[in-house]
Amino acid sequence: MSLIDINEVSEYMLVAQYVVELFGAGHFLSRDDYMRIERWMLLSGSSDELLLVLDDILPRRVDKAREKGKKVFSLSSINKSVEKRLNDRSSLVGRAVSGDLDGP
């Protein structure tokens, strides 16, 4: 359960809250992690798109880290994966809008 009212948070903070809750009790994000989320938000254009990408990548990575006994996890370890996914998605959307889905 979240300690914040979901109706009163920015999209940016909604993403940060998702990450913190996924990491579990007692975890907090570093300044670099918040800056990374901010960059991802600019790339994605919406919290919904970013949350879809993160939900596809982050849970497996967190589980892997926990299996190895790691308690601290930085978002920098998934940065390339997230940015690639966001860039691929925006490229696909652009091609769909222009009607060029059959192209390269």
C-alpha positions as CSV (number, residue, x, y, z in Angstrom):
1,M,0.0,0.0,0.0
2,S,1.3,3.4,-0.9
3,L,1.6,6.3,1.5
4,I,0.8,8.9,-1.2
5,D,-2.5,9.8,-2.7
6,I,-2.3,8.7,-6.3
7,N,-4.6,11.5,-7.4
8,E,-2.1,14.2,-6.2
9,V,1.2,13.1,-7.7
10,S,2.9,14.0,-10.9
11,E,3.5,11.4,-13.5
12,Y,7.2,11.5,-12.7
13,M,6.6,10.7,-9.0
14,L,4.1,7.9,-10.0
15,V,7.0,6.2,-11.8
16,A,9.4,6.7,-8.9
17,Q,6.8,5.3,-6.5
18,Y,6.4,2.2,-8.7
19,V,10.1,1.6,-8.7
20,V,10.4,2.1,-4.9
21,E,7.5,-0.3,-4.2
22,L,9.0,-2.9,-6.5
23,F,12.3,-2.7,-4.7
24,G,10.6,-3.3,-1.4
25,A,10.5,-1.9,2.1
26,G,13.4,0.3,3.2
27,H,14.6,1.1,-0.3
28,F,15.0,4.6,-1.5
29,L,16.2,6.1,-4.8
30,S,19.4,8.0,-5.3
31,R,19.5,11.4,-6.9
32,D,21.0,9.7,-10.0
33,D,18.0,7.3,-10.2
34,Y,15.5,10.2,-10.0
35,M,17.4,12.0,-12.8
36,R,17.3,8.8,-14.8
37,I,13.6,8.6,-14.4
38,E,13.2,12.2,-15.4
39,R,15.2,11.5,-18.6
40,W,13.1,8.4,-19.4
41,M,10.0,10.5,-18.9
42,L,11.2,12.9,-21.5
43,L,12.0,10.1,-23.9
44,S,8.7,8.3,-23.4
45,G,6.3,11.3,-23.3
46,S,4.0,9.6,-20.8
47,S,4.2,7.7,-17.5
48,D,1.9,5.0,-18.9
49,E,4.4,4.2,-21.7
50,L,7.4,4.3,-19.3
51,L,5.6,2.1,-16.7
52,L,4.9,-0.5,-19.4
53,V,8.5,-0.6,-20.4
54,L,9.7,-0.7,-16.8
55,D,7.2,-3.4,-15.9
56,D,8.6,-5.5,-18.7
57,I,12.3,-5.1,-17.6
58,L,12.6,-4.2,-14.0
59,P,10.9,-7.1,-12.1
60,R,13.2,-9.7,-13.6
61,R,16.3,-7.6,-12.9
62,V,15.3,-7.1,-9.3
63,D,14.6,-10.8,-8.9
64,K,18.0,-11.6,-10.4
65,A,19.7,-9.2,-8.0
66,R,17.9,-10.6,-5.0
67,E,19.0,-14.2,-6.0
68,K,22.6,-13.0,-6.0
69,G,22.0,-11.5,-2.5
70,K,22.2,-7.9,-3.6
71,K,20.1,-5.4,-1.6
72,V,21.1,-2.2,-3.4
73,F,20.0,-1.8,-7.0
74,S,20.7,1.2,-9.3
75,L,18.6,2.0,-12.3
76,S,21.8,2.7,-14.2
77,S,22.0,-1.1,-14.7
78,I,18.9,-1.1,-16.9
79,N,19.4,2.3,-18.5
80,K,20.4,1.0,-22.0
81,S,17.6,-1.5,-22.1
82,V,15.0,1.1,-21.1
83,E,16.2,3.7,-23.5
84,K,16.4,1.2,-26.4
85,R,12.9,0.1,-25.7
86,L,11.6,3.7,-25.5
87,N,13.4,4.6,-28.8
88,D,12.1,1.5,-30.5
89,R,8.6,2.2,-29.4
90,S,8.7,5.8,-30.5
91,S,10.1,4.7,-33.9
92,L,7.3,2.2,-34.3
93,V,4.7,4.8,-33.4
94,G,6.1,7.2,-35.9
95,R,6.0,4.6,-38.6
96,A,2.4,3.7,-37.7
97,V,1.3,7.3,-37.9
98,S,3.0,7.8,-41.3
99,G,1.5,4.5,-42.6
100,D,4.9,3.0,-43.1
101,L,4.7,-0.1,-41.0
102,D,5.9,-2.3,-43.9
103,G,9.1,-0.3,-44.2
104,P,12.5,-1.1,-42.6
